[in-house]
Amino acid sequence: MLLTERIPTSDPVPATEDVQPVDRVDVTVVLPCYNEQDHVLLEIARINEALDASEFSYELLVIDDASTDNTLEVLRKAQESYPRMRLEPFQRNGGTGTARRIGTQIASGDIVVWTDADMSYPNERIPEMVRILKENPRVDQVVGARTTEEGTHKILRVPAKWVIRKIAERLINQKIPDLNSGMRAMRREVAKPYLRLLPPGFSCVTTITMAFLANQHDIYYMPIDYSKRAGKSKFRFVKDAYRYILQVLRMVMYFNPIKVLLPPALWLIGIGVVKGIYDLAAHPFKIAENTILLFLSGLIIASLALLADLIVRSRGDN
């Protein structure tokens, strides 16, 4: 099993002291925070200002992921100034994927927006993303497709992300302008069946993209500017890039395993057949052991591909 990130045995249950009952609203903005004390108020103000000026009712669901600085204290004070803000503090760190999953599960909005608190995404454009969903019933998710790369390890990130994106496009048979943008809006009811697939870390955005595309949900890519983040990045290039690649493969295996397994199986069978013909021509009535091994390996992988596809098609969640 291509398990890319360790899934906790239990969720980092949010403290109940800050949970307040809320009515249904048009939009819930899920904002995970981890050690963002120096700039989180600026981000909260920007989001509230944009949505206050829009025609949508909303709540800002801020999740403190067990920050080790004064982020939680800053957020508690911010609640006094922003009545539409709801605070959910985690008792232990669960990762941005866990925060987004739980935030989406407890959201009161029909549309859920994911974004970051590091000042890198143009959150003043959130109403525009929501408007696209409201005006286009066939679109189930709007992704902020970044036109530039301003993250850390830029020299390494750009080619690595291009390779990962091309792998995903090849496996999913669709063009993907931005595979792992952290700014996106989606219909909550459409996203709910896929929340259990989200890993705890950064590759949760890759997962939700692949899940929607694999199940024929339309995604609209809205070009956005991307700024250099405020504060210290939590992204670790080698470890997280490796997880992104494995998560792409995992999601395709989950929804369309033949796409992953059948091509290498056919290559092995084809090479085995060609080499078998060569063996018989060079040494009549004698086939090398490695030729037989190649052919049988291809047959075994092809059988696994067909069996995996049968399991996928017999599942009730497709």
FISE-592697 format. One record per atom (N, C-alpha, C): x, y, z; residue in one letter. Coordinates in pm, whole numbers, padded with zeros to 5 digits, always signed. Atoms other than C-alpha are relative to their C-alpha. Layout:
FISE-592697
XYZA...
This chain:
FISE-592697
+00085-00119+00000M+00000+00000+00000M+00088+00123+00000M-00079-00119+00012L+00135+00338-00099L-00044+00104+00102L+00037-00092-00106L+00079+00506+00236L+00108+00105+00012L-00104-00102+00010T+00256+00839+00212T+00028+00072+00131T-00023-00072-00122E+00208+00994+00552E-00071-00074+00113E+00057+00072-00112R+00144+00844+00892R-00130+00066+00043R+00131-00051-00041I-00222+00879+00980I-00017-00023+00150I+00013+00017-00145P-00277+00944+01351P-00113-00095+00035P+00104+00093-00044T-00478+00687+01542T-00123+00074+00050T+00114-00080-00041S-00699+00967+01672S+00026+00145-00037S-00014-00140+00038D-00766+01326+01580D+00046+00083+00118D-00033-00094-00106P-00615+01613+01776P-00123+00079+00038P+00133-00053-00028V-00951+01690+01933V+00009+00145+00041V-00002-00139-00039P-01016+02064+01949P-00063+00021+00136P+00059-00032-00129A-01085+02214+02288A-00142+00052-00020A+00141-00033+00018T-01455+02270+02343T-00034+00139+00052T+00034-00125-00064E-01432+02599+02532E-00031+00111-00100E+00019-00106+00098D-01425+02806+02212D-00103-00036-00106D+00097+00042+00100V-01681+02608+02014V-00133+00069+00024V+00125-00071-00011Q-01989+02815+01947Q-00096-00050-00107Q+00096+00042+00103P-02307+02703+01770P-00016+00109-00104P+00015-00096+00109V-02340+02871+01432V-00107-00049-00095V+00102+00033+00098D-02617+02885+01175D+00066-00031-00133D-00051+00027+00133R-02578+02772+00818R+00035+00130-00069R-00047-00118+00073V-02384+03020+00606V+00039-00042-00141V-00042+00030+00137D-02278+03046+00244D+00140-00059-00005D-00142+00032+00013V-01906+03013+00305V+00064-00022+00137V-00089+00019-00113T-01670+02869+00564T+00143+00006-00051T-00142-00007+00033V-01307+02973+00534V+00077-00074+00109V-00080+00079-00095V-01083+02712+00701V+00143+00050-00006V-00132-00062-00006L-00759+02876+00814L+00086-00069+00106L-00090+00064-00096P-00501+02643+00977P+00113+00095+00038P-00107-00086-00049C-00246+02824+01191C+00097-00081+00086C-00102+00062-00084Y+00080+02697+01333Y+00119+00096+00008Y-00108-00097-00025N+00324+02949+01483N-00005+00116-00101N+00021-00113+00093E+00185+03246+01287E-00029+00128+00078E+00039-00109-00089Q+00171+03498+01573Q+00027+00140-00057Q-00042-00133+00045D+00342+03784+01387D-00087+00058-00112D+00073-00050+00116H+00109+03808+01088H-00142-00054-00013H+00131+00062+00015V-00207+03605+01150V-00113+00104+00009V+00103-00102-00011L-00405+03917+01250L-00019+00074-00132L+00010-00065+00130L-00325+04079+00915L-00080-00086-00097L+00072+00091+00089E-00454+03770+00734E-00148-00008+00036E+00140+00005-00044I-00770+03752+00944I-00072+00127-00042I+00062-00127+00039A-00838+04120+00879A-00026+00004-00150A+00016-00002+00145R-00786+04076+00505R-00118-00088-00044R+00109+00090+00035I-01026+03779+00485I-00135+00059+00040I+00126-00058-00047N-01295+03948+00694N-00041+00120-00083N+00031-00118+00079E-01273+04271+00499E-00054-00038-00138E+00044+00041+00133A-01310+04091+00165A-00140-00059+00004A+00131+00066-00006L-01609+03882+00275L-00108+00093+00054L+00098-00099-00046D-01778+04169+00460D-00051+00085-00116D+00038-00081+00116A-01779+04359+00131A-00074-00080-00106A+00066+00086+00099S-01929+04062-00055S-00147-00020+00037S+00141+00028-00022E-02287+03940-00081E-00022-00130+00079E+00011+00133-00062F-02213+03614+00106F+00003+00008+00152F-00015+00023-00144S-02276+03513+00466S+00115-00098+00020S-00121+00081-00014Y-01970+03348+00611Y+00038-00018+00146Y-00070+00015-00126E-01771+03221+00905E+00147-00024-00032E-00143+00024+00012L-01394+03223+00947L+00038-00100+00109L-00033+00107-00094L-01295+02893+01109L+00151-00010+00011L-00145-00003-00021V-00945+02939+01249V+00038-00117+00091V-00043+00118-00076I-00772+02621+01367I+00144+00019+00042I-00137-00006-00052D-00469+02657+01591D+00051-00140+00020D-00052+00137+00001D-00264+02344+01533D+00106-00020+00108D-00089+00016-00116A-00109+02337+01882A+00129+00080-00019A-00117-00087+00020S+00122+02632+01813S+00084+00005+00127S-00092-00006-00114T+00429+02659+02035T+00037+00144+00034T-00024-00140-00033D+00441+03041+02024D-00130+00059+00056D+00118-00066-00058N+00173+03294+02121N-00117+00011-00098N+00106-00009+00100T-00051+03230+01819T-00138-00016+00063T+00131+00025-00060L-00339+03093+02030L-00048+00120+00080L+00038-00118-00077E-00337+03395+02263E-00042+00114-00092E+00034-00103+00098V-00338+03628+01963V-00138-00026-00059V+00129+00035+00059L-00633+03440+01814L-00116+00020+00098L+00105-00019-00100R-00832+03449+02138R-00038+00149+00009R+00028-00145-00005K-00798+03828+02149K-00069+00047-00127K+00059-00041+00128A-00891+03853+01780A-00150-00028-00004A+00142+00034-00001Q-01229+03691+01851Q-00086+00117+00049Q+00075-00114-00052E-01333+04006+02037E-00031+00101-00109E+00018-00098+00106S-01297+04210+01719S-00070-00056-00123S+00057+00062+00120Y-01426+03959+01464Y-00107-00100+00041Y+00109+00088-00048P-01767+03813+01556P-00026-00120-00091P+00022+00114+00091R-01774+03587+01249R+00114-00102+00007R-00114+00091-00013M-01452+03416+01357M-00031-00106+00106M+00016+00113-00093R-01473+03073+01520R+00135-00065+00021R-00134+00053-00032L-01164+02935+01696L-00010-00144+00047L-00009+00141-00040E-01083+02565+01724E+00146-00032+00032E-00139+00033-00034P-00759+02504+01917P+00020-00150+00017P-00034+00141-00015F-00605+02158+01882F+00082-00021+00126F-00077+00033-00119Q-00465+01989+02189Q+00139-00052-00034Q-00132+00045+00045R-00177+01842+01987R+00009+00024-00150R-00022-00031+00141N-00023+01907+01648N-00044-00116-00088N+00051+00105+00088G-00202+01715+01373G+00039+00019-00144G-00038-00026+00139G-00069+01876+01054G-00109+00076-00073G+00094-00083+00074T-00232+02102+00800T-00111-00082-00065T+00103+00086+00059G-00415+01810+00635G-00107-00037+00101G+00095+00031-00105T-00577+01712+00963T-00086+00121+00034T+00075-00122-00030A-00675+02073+01033A-00104+00028-00108A+00094-00025+00110R-00835+02109+00689R-00111-00103-00003R+00104+00104+00000R-01016+01777+00717R-00103+00026+00110R+00093-00024-00110I-01166+01849+01060I-00075+00130-00022I+00066-00127+00027G-01238+02208+00960G-00113-00016-00100G+00104+00023+00100T-01434+02088+00656T-00116-00080+00059T+00105+00082-00062Q-01623+01831+00864Q-00092+00082+00089Q+00081-00076-00096I-01742+02086+01120I-00043+00136-00057I+00035-00128+00062A-01790+02374+00873A-00151+00018-00007A+00142-00033+00012S-02128+02549+00861S-00036+00049-00138S+00026-00055+00133G-02092+02671+00504G-00027-00107-00104G+00022+00089+00113D-02220+02509+00189D+00124-00007-00089D-00126-00005+00072I-01891+02614+00029I+00111+00016+00102I-00115-00005-00090V-01560+02555+00206V+00121+00051-00076V-00121-00057+00060V-01250+02759+00129V+00119-00041+00085V-00127+00028-00066W-00902+02636+00216W+00100+00108-00039W-00108-00092+00030T-00620+02886+00242T+00100-00002+00115T-00106-00002-00101D-00306+02962+00445D+00004+00134+00070D-00008-00121-00082A-00230+03219+00713A+00136+00068-00011A-00137-00051+00010D+00118+03309+00585D+00016+00117-00096D-00001-00119+00086M+00023+03606+00362M+00046-00029-00142M-00051+00034+00134S+00128+03417+00046S-00111-00001-00105S+00111+00008+00095Y-00218+03379-00114Y-00084+00128+00001Y+00083-00122+00006P-00441+03668-00233P-00140-00026+00055P+00127+00037-00062N-00720+03599+00014N-00110+00103-00021N+00104-00097+00034E-00898+03917-00088E-00082-00044-00121E+00072+00052+00116R-01006+03716-00395R-00090-00118+00034R+00087+00111-00041I-01197+03455-00192I-00143+00019-00051I+00136-00016+00054P-01537+03609-00284P-00010-00032-00148P+00001+00030+00142E-01443+03577-00650E-00006-00150-00025E+00002+00145+00014M-01378+03205-00608M-00138-00055+00035M+00133+00046-00041V-01708+03156-00426V-00103+00034-00107V+00093-00044+00105R-01889+03350-00698R+00003-00095-00119R-00013+00094+00112I-01754+03113-00963I-00080-00128+00028I+00076+00120-00036L-01902+02816-00775L-00150+00026+00000L+00142-00033-00005K-02234+02991-00721K-00061+00014-00140K+00051-00028+00133E-02267+03086-01087E+00016-00116-00097E-00026+00114+00089N-02148+02755-01235N-00031-00130+00074N+00038+00122-00074P-02339+02453-01096P+00084-00122-00036P-00078+00117+00042R-02119+02211-01293R+00140+00000+00063R-00133-00009-00061V-01799+02334-01123V-00012-00035+00148V+00004+00044-00139D-01732+02161-00790D+00116+00051+00082D-00115-00052-00074Q-01397+02312-00700Q+00068+00109-00083Q-00077-00108+00063V-01210+02634-00779V+00136+00002+00066V-00137+00002-00051V-00832+02624-00743V+00072+00128-00041V-00084-00115+00031G-00610+02930-00721G+00129-00047-00064G-00117+00049+00074A-00355+02844-00990A+00108+00108+00001A-00106-00097-00016R-00030+03022-00906R+00075+00023-00131R-00072-00036+00124T+00143+03206-01188T+00149+00014+00024T-00142-00010-00034T+00477+03232-01003T+00029-00093+00117T-00044+00083-00112E+00678+03031-00751E+00088+00085+00090E-00074-00084-00092E+00791+03225-00445E+00036-00073+00129E-00028+00076-00120G+00844+02943-00197G+00148-00019+00024G-00139+00030-00031T+01163+02831-00030T+00052-00109-00094T-00065+00098+00089H+01413+02613-00225H-00052+00015-00143H+00064-00026+00128K+01284+02778-00542K+00069-00072-00115K-00074+00064+00110I+01560+02639-00767I-00034-00148-00010I+00033+00143-00001L+01471+02285-00661L-00149-00025-00013L+00145+00021-00002R+01096+02326-00615R-00062+00007-00139R+00064-00020+00130V+01015+02450-00965V+00010-00124-00088V-00006+00121+00083P+01152+02149-01160P-00065-00121+00067P+00060+00114-00069A+01038+01903-00891A-00152+00003-00011A+00146-00012+00010K+00680+02036-00894K-00047-00022-00143K+00036+00023+00140W+00680+02032-01275W-00004-00150-00029W-00005+00144+00023V+00780+01664-01278V-00119-00069+00067V+00112+00061-00072I+00520+01571-01014I-00131+00029-00071I+00123-00038+00069R+00251+01762-01200R-00016-00077-00131R+00007+00074+00126K+00338+01592-01530K-00034-00147+00025K+00035+00139-00036I+00321+01250-01362I-00150-00009+00028I+00143+00000-00033A-00022+01337-01225A-00085+00016-00126A+00076-00021+00124E-00143+01465-01564E+00000-00126-00086E-00011+00122+00079R-00018+01149-01732R-00091-00109+00056R+00078+00106-00062L-00190+00923-01483L-00150+00031+00000L+00141-00036-00010I-00517+01118-01466I-00059+00039-00135I+00044-00036+00136N-00534+01210-01839N-00069+00136-00006N+00054-00136+00002Q-00611+01575-01766Q+00111+00100+00027Q-00096-00106-00026K-00419+01900-01768K-00027+00059+00137K+00011-00052-00136I-00352+02031-01417I+00092+00121+00012I-00086-00118-00009P-00225+02392-01408P+00072+00013+00134P-00062-00008-00133D-00156+02376-01032D-00052-00116+00083D+00041+00123-00069L-00160+02044-00848L-00015+00021+00150L-00005-00007-00146N-00087+02157-00493N-00015+00142+00054N+00029-00132-00054S-00214+02510-00450S-00076-00012+00133S+00067+00005-00130G-00319+02576-00090G-00123+00087+00008G+00118-00085+00000M-00594+02818-00191M-00104-00059-00096M+00103+00063+00083R-00914+02655-00316R-00136+00010+00070R+00138+00001-00051A-01293+02664-00274A-00071-00120-00059A+00068+00121+00047M-01516+02357-00301M-00136-00015+00066M+00131+00030-00058R-01867+02236-00243R+00020-00105+00109R-00025+00086-00116R-01869+02077+00101R-00060-00139-00018R+00065+00130+00015E-02114+01799+00014E+00074-00088-00100E-00078+00078+00097V-01901+01694-00284V+00131-00047+00062V-00130+00033-00059A-01579+01698-00080A-00009-00102+00113A+00011+00082-00121K-01712+01507+00223K+00041-00147-00019K-00040+00141+00013P-01669+01151+00082P+00151-00021-00010P-00144+00015+00021Y-01300+01218+00013Y+00083+00048+00118Y-00075-00054-00112L-01206+01374+00346L+00080-00107+00073L-00070+00108-00071R-01110+01037+00494R+00129-00039-00070R-00121+00033+00073L-00842+01006+00226L+00113+00099+00027L-00101-00105-00016L-00659+01322+00332L+00109-00041+00098L-00111+00024-00092P-00313+01268+00482P+00019+00121+00091P-00013-00112-00094P-00206+01487+00776P+00077+00120-00053P-00092-00107+00038G+00056+01692+00591G-00040+00079-00123G+00022-00092+00111F+00097+01925+00294F-00067-00065-00120F+00054+00063+00121S-00005+01668+00031S-00150-00021+00004S+00147+00008-00003C-00369+01694+00141C-00060+00075-00119C+00056-00074+00113V-00422+01952-00136V+00016-00078-00129V-00018+00088+00116T-00277+01713-00393T-00106-00109+00000T+00098+00108-00014T-00509+01442-00261T-00138+00045-00043T+00135-00044+00033I-00827+01647-00291I-00011+00033-00149I+00001-00025+00144T-00731+01754-00644T-00015-00129-00077T+00004+00128+00069M-00668+01396-00756M-00134-00070+00021M+00127+00065-00028A-00986+01272-00585A-00112+00059-00086A+00103-00064+00082F-01203+01527-00765F+00017-00037-00147F-00023+00029+00141L-01042+01468-01105L-00028-00146-00033L+00021+00142+00025A-01052+01089-01074A-00147-00037-00003A+00143+00029-00006N-01426+01104-01008N-00083+00096-00084N+00069-00082+00100Q-01513+01344-01291Q-00070+00122+00059Q+00050-00127-00052H-01578+01649-01073H+00076+00112-00069H-00064-00109+00074D-01509+01967-01269D+00073+00096+00094D-00082-00095-00076I-01233+02194-01139I+00029+00120-00090I-00030-00124+00070Y-01193+02557-01245Y+00129+00058+00058Y-00129-00054-00046Y-00839+02700-01227Y+00001+00151-00022Y+00000-00146+00004M-00834+03070-01144M+00142+00051+00021M-00138-00048-00018P-00495+03236-01203P+00010+00099+00116P-00021-00091-00113I-00362+03408-00890I+00148+00033+00011I-00138-00034-00035D-00048+03588-00780D+00036-00073+00128D-00047+00074-00117Y+00163+03414-00520Y+00118+00077+00059Y-00102-00084-00063S+00371+03614-00272S+00092-00083+00089S-00093+00065-00093K+00669+03524-00059K-00065-00006+00136K+00072+00019-00125R+00538+03383+00266R+00063+00081+00113R-00048-00064-00122A+00565+03563+00598A+00035-00109+00101A-00040+00098-00099G+00745+03379+00876G+00083-00111-00061G-00086+00112+00039K+00934+03053+00855K-00081-00111-00065K+00071+00106+00071S+00832+02785+00606S+00010-00132+00077S+00000+00134-00060K+00732+02443+00741K+00027-00108-00104K-00021+00097+00108F+00798+02280+00404F+00143-00053+00002F-00132+00066+00007R+01087+02029+00394R+00011-00064-00138R+00000+00032+00142F+01191+01985+00035F+00006-00150-00027F-00021+00141+00036V+01322+01625+00020V-00115-00086+00050V+00102+00085-00061K+01071+01470+00258K-00138+00026-00060K+00134-00032+00048D+00762+01656+00137D-00015-00023-00150D+00008+00029+00144A+00846+01627-00236A-00018-00150-00022A+00015+00146+00008Y+00883+01251-00188Y-00143-00042+00033Y+00137+00032-00038R+00545+01241-00015R-00099+00042-00109R+00088-00044+00108Y+00384+01440-00298Y-00006-00105-00110Y-00005+00100+00107I+00500+01185-00556I-00075-00126+00039I+00067+00121-00045L+00384+00889-00352L-00151+00021+00015L+00142-00026-00016Q+00051+01057-00281Q-00072+00000-00135Q+00058+00004+00134V-00013+01105-00654V-00022-00145-00042V+00011+00141+00036L+00055+00736-00714L-00107-00070+00085L+00097+00062-00090R-00153+00639-00413R-00143+00030-00043R+00136-00037+00038M-00457+00833-00532M-00041-00067-00130M+00033+00067+00125V-00439+00689-00883V-00022-00149+00026V+00020+00141-00036M-00400+00340-00733M-00136-00020+00067M+00127+00012-00071Y-00706+00408-00518Y-00119+00005-00096Y+00113-00020+00089F-00928+00519-00806F+00015-00071-00135F-00021+00059+00132N-00769+00371-01122N+00132-00077-00002N-00127+00072-00012P-00502+00107-01042P+00056-00052-00132P-00049+00049+00129I-00483-00022-01401I+00093+00102-00064I-00082-00106+00058K-00335+00314-01499K+00144-00008+00048K-00134+00012-00056V-00036+00244-01274V+00063-00135-00031V-00057+00135+00005L+00006-00132-01295L+00008-00061-00140L+00003+00068+00129L-00087-00230-01650L+00114+00038-00094L-00112-00033+00090P+00180-00031-01844P+00129-00076+00030P-00121+00080-00024P+00479-00192-01664P-00021-00149-00025P+00029+00142+00026A+00307-00530-01689A+00012-00031-00149A-00006+00022+00145L+00268-00498-02067L+00143+00012-00052L-00141-00012+00040W+00628-00379-02102W+00078-00126+00032W-00071+00121-00040L+00757-00681-01910L-00039-00118-00089L+00045+00109+00087I+00543-00920-02113I+00058+00017-00140I-00053-00025+00133G+00650-00755-02438G+00149-00028-00010G-00144+00026+00000I+01019-00762-02348I+00027-00150+00011I-00017+00144-00015G+00982-01124-02239G-00025-00075-00131G+00031+00065+00127V+00823-01222-02571V+00113+00023-00101V-00108-00032+00095V+01089-01041-02778V+00127-00077+00034V-00121+00072-00041K+01370-01191-02574K-00015-00150-00019K+00022+00143+00024G+01210-01535-02599G+00022-00035-00147G-00023+00023+00143I+01208-01507-02980I+00149+00002-00031I-00146-00007+00021Y+01573-01401-02970Y+00069-00126+00053Y-00061+00120-00059D+01661-01691-02738D-00018-00121-00090D+00026+00115+00087L+01496-01944-02970L+00079+00009-00130L-00078-00015+00123A+01672-01797-03272A+00148-00026+00024A-00144+00017-00030A+02014-01796-03103A+00031-00140+00050A-00022+00134-00057H+01972-02124-02916H-00130-00078-00014H+00126+00073+00024P+01699-02349-03063P-00041-00087+00119P+00062+00081-00106F+01466-02510-02808F+00056+00033+00140F-00051-00038-00131K+01630-02316-02523K-00037+00146+00029K+00038-00135-00042I+01483-02012-02343I+00068+00030+00133I-00073-00038-00122A+01687-01830-02080A-00094+00017+00119A+00081-00012-00121E+01566-01826-01721E-00049+00142+00021E+00044-00138-00022N+01559-01447-01708N-00112+00040-00097N+00109-00026+00093T+01330-01444-02013T-00132-00048+00059T+00120+00055-00065I+01080-01668-01833I-00041+00087+00119I+00027-00084-00116L+01113-01449-01523L-00066+00132-00041L+00059-00124+00051L+01038-01132-01722L-00147-00022-00039L+00135+00028+00049F+00731-01287-01884F-00096-00028+00116F+00086+00033-00113L+00591-01431-01561L-00024+00121+00090L+00018-00121-00081S+00652-01105-01373S-00106+00090-00062S+00101-00080+00067G+00449-00921-01634G-00139-00057+00018G+00131+00062-00019L+00166-01173-01608L-00052+00019+00142L+00042-00016-00139I+00161-01149-01228I-00047+00143+00026I+00039-00140-00020I+00152-00767-01231I-00130+00031-00073I+00125-00020+00074A-00120-00770-01499A-00118-00061+00075A+00107+00062-00079S-00324-01008-01285S-00036+00085+00121S+00024-00088-00115L-00281-00779-00985L-00076+00125-00044L+00068-00119+00051A-00391-00482-01198A-00149-00028-00022A+00140+00036+00024L-00711-00660-01303L-00075-00024+00131L+00062+00026-00129L-00781-00775-00947L-00025+00132+00074L+00016-00130-00067A-00722-00423-00808A-00113+00080-00064A+00106-00073+00070D-00950-00275-01074D-00137-00057+00037D+00126+00062-00040L-01222-00526-00982L-00040+00044+00140L+00029-00046-00136I-01194-00425-00616I-00048+00144+00000I+00039-00140+00008V-01214-00055-00702V-00143+00014-00053V+00133-00013+00061R-01521-00103-00921R-00111-00059+00087R+00101+00058-00088S-01695-00310-00655S-00019+00080+00129S+00015-00085-00118R-01644-00042-00387R-00124+00087-00013R+00121-00079+00004G-01945+00158-00291G+00022+00150-00002G-00025-00144-00010D-01771+00499-00277D+00039+00063-00131D-00035-00057+00131N-01703+00544-00649N-00124+00053-00070N
